[in-house]
Amino acid sequence: MAYSVSADFVKWFRSAAPYIHAFRGRTFVIAFGGEVVADGKFMAIIHDLNLLASLGVRLVLVHGARPQIETRLKQLKHRTRYVNGLRVTDDIALSCAKEASGRMRVEIEALLSMGLSNSPMAGADIRVASGNFVTAKPIGVLHGVDLVHTGEVRKIDVVGIRDRLDHNELVLLSPLGYSPTGEIFNLALEDVAAAAAVALSAEKLIFLMDATGVVTGKRAELKHELTCSEAERLLAREGVLSGDVRLYLPRAVDACRAGVKRAHLLSRHADGALLLELFTHRGVGTMLTQDPLEKLRPARIEEIGSILRLIEPLEADGTLVKRNRDLLEMEIDRFFVLEHDRVIIGCAALYPFEGGVAELACLAVHPDHRRAGAGERLLHAIEARAKQRRIKRLFVLTTRTAHWFIERGFSAAPVSALPRRKQDLYNYQRRSQVFIKRL
């Protein structure tokens, strides 16, 4: 049992290494509502933030204060109005917003300053910078209602924030903005977060929320990945999305459209959700990108190690013919790889022969993606490339996957149907079955 646990940990840690390298020196903007602090969940998140900071991630936090404002308004027996989800911030509401944001900022700074021994914060040296980094302007009248002190972001002090980040400080932004004339405006945290992420050219914009991510359908299926176009189609459909997803997803789309590489929506309730989303391939929330994450492209010489890791288990069980590193280097121009979010999950090779015939070889897919249709997408892409080269027939030799190819239009054929050069190389001890498909 101890060996199994150790092996699983080593496997996970190695799989996280590419993300650790990719995130070092990058800027993440992480936004969360006032509920995270109010219900005591922020302590667990702080441990994860400390780990990210220790790995060289530049952190900008954006907090909300809605529940704290609501509590104070109820104490004052003051009712507030909302227009399109925005609070009408009158003088009393603004006073409550300033008080709530001030308290939130102090509480968060205090929690980030903890350094107890025998805890995940032991040895932590997180310095926090906050201030007037957000310039705002009034929204004015919306649908015939004057929103008074409710504002929107006009400008983010990029130079000031980057200076603090360069000094290894964590930057904390509150949902308040300031005008050049000294006025204070109450802002929506999602707008502050999106504006900051765009202005800073952030690698990631992350929203921690009540839902697990973007969930759709009767079976409440979690969408682990969405493109901006797919998200916009969901937002256009009435009743499909609700709650804080409908609040945060539009801002995530805007940020990605404006250059932020990734936006994530994930649960604030799940312990370790931030780490699981960032350091595992599948994640636990919804990741939003401008373009699809999956790309099929020619392999590069520096990716031989990744290709070998894919094919070695299949070589060991006899599914594929063994190829050594030297052979791969010589034939790398024959290979294509299927890349998913910068990780190679599949490969295949195309070997042309005389007479408009080509061999599909070394088709391999990572086990985590086999049931998701990655192999079929690789096959279709190879077929498309073959047609571009005016190849009329595609053949494959296999010992273990005959039915997979038959289901995709290949027909059994004798060895004599192979090109002469391939017949001369045929291994009769291996006794591979031959399948051919006309393109």
Secondary structure, 3 states (H helix, E strand, C coil): CHHHHHHHHHHHHHHHHHHHHHHCCCEEEEEECCHHHHCCCHHHHHHHHHHHHHCCCEEEEEECCHHHHHHHHHHCCCCCCEECCEECECHHHHHHHHHHHHHHHHHHHHHHCCCCCCCCCCCCCCEEECCCCEEEEECCEECCEECECEEEEEEECHHHHHHHHHCCEEEEECCEEECCCCCEEECCHHHHHHHHHHHCCCCEEEEEECCCCCEECCCCEECCEEEHHHHHHHHHCCCCCCHHHHHHHHHHHHHHHCCCCEEEEEECCCCCHHHHHHHCCCCCCEEEECCCCEEEEECCHHHHHHHHHHHHHHHHCCCCCCCCHHHHHHHHHHEEEEEECCEEEEEEEEEEECCCEEEEEEEEECHHHHHHCHHHHHHHHHHHHHHHCCCCEEEEEECCCHHHHHCCCCEEECHHHCCHHHHHHCCCCCCCEEEEEEC
